[in-house]
Amino acid sequence: MEIMIKQKEWPVEIIRSRRRRKTVSAKLQDGVLVVRAPAKMSEAELRPVIANFQKRMAKRHLPHTDAELVQLAKEMERVINGRLPPYTIRYVTNQNKRFL
């Protein structure tokens, strides 16, 4: 049972560093995926890593509006065959933590 999250494509900014040897890191900054990579890493090596970061960031990206949240709830309802139809779903302003 997997929910398909629409993969969002952010503009990518690549920062290469001579000091970096092996690791690649990425973070979202003002809607831009900033990727830090070793200077010697080729574009061919970096391309699948960036695609993986795009996919991971899309999973973390939450809907911003109540309408997007309702759309996600409808998708989830479809996945579980309508066993738990949402009546009302919206963001609240007084929730500071998420308990699982």
VENNOR-V519501 format. One record per helix or strand. SS is the DSSP state (h for helix, s for strand). FROM is the first residue (numbers start at 1). LEN is the number of residues. Records with the same first field share a line. If there is no record, write none. Layout:
SS->FROM-LEN ; FROM-LEN
This chain:
s->11-7 ; 25-5 ; 32-7
h->43-18 ; 66-14
